[in-house]
Amino acid sequence: MTLAALALAAASQSGFVTLTLENDFFAGYDRHYTNGLQVAWTHGPDVVYAIGQRIYTPADTGRELPDPADRPYAGWLYGLADIRRQHGDATDHLAITAGIVGPASGARRTQSAAHRLLQEEPSQGWSSQLRNEPTLGLGFERTWPSMMRTRIASQSLDFSPRFGVTIGNALTYANVGAVVRFGQNLPSDVPAYHISLGPSRDGYRGTPVRGWYLWTGVDGRAVARNIFLDGNSTGDSPSVGRKPYGYDVQGGIVYATPGMRIGFSVVRRSREFDGQASADRFGQLTASWAY
């Protein structure tokens, strides 16, 4: 067995924790999908558990009565379990998500605390947020890591397509996309955490040697249900006219070693509802380390 293989085997026996922060502040915005925080950890080589919270607001947070034509206030607190299986050159992920939307998510308290810490004005319209509603979702994704790969001088370039389906009362959509990476000693992830409409699924498991890469990707989707736009499943609640199709354009940079990884990405998300003035942008910061 080579030294690289020994290093990868040792890394894969370690547990990894991954902290993911998504925020529109990274892209100079403060609207719509405004913050997401997730902590994930690997359990053996093929299972990832995660807990997270997401916060959504309209563009104008100074109004006590929010604009009915803008995205509603909403929060989501969730737990996730992801199971990975290898099938030849493809990697499958089956994810189960359970959570709560509404005041019980704690989103209002989280944002208010952050605004006090940063000495920013609080959002005024949280009394109009979506009602409490339990959520349950099932997601499947298949990826072909490094399906095409070549070298340019001393660096590597690879291409990894994917498709997925998510079904649930919070989110129901199908997506298809691909990631292109360029760098040195590319680790076997795709990529640090590709950004999706639903929660990040996969975790880090180490890499044989130190490496880095730049990446870019695109993700198209057909959306049948988005509670954060459509409103609660029953009864009256704030809502907007959801667009049935959308896409993301993404890009970032990753640095990885056998025992840690750090990455930063930016995503441009197409308009998600009727009357939305422009596409949204937000950033994602991830850090993984062995324990």
Secondary structure, 3 states (H helix, E strand, C coil): CCHHHHHHHHHHCCCEEEEEEEEHHHHCCCCEEEEEEEEEEEECCCEEEEEEEEEEECCCCCCCCCCCCCCCCEEEEEEEEEEEEEECCEEEEEEEEEEEECHHHCHHHHHHHHHHHCCCCCCCCHHHCCCCEEEEEEEEEEECCCCEEEEECCEEEEEEEEEEEEEECCEEEEEEEEEEEEEECCCCCCCCCCCCCCCCCCCCCCCCCCEEEEEEEEEEEEEEEEHHHHCCCCCCCCCCCECCEEEEEEEEEEEEECCEEEEEEEEEECCCECCCCCCEEEEEEEEEEEC
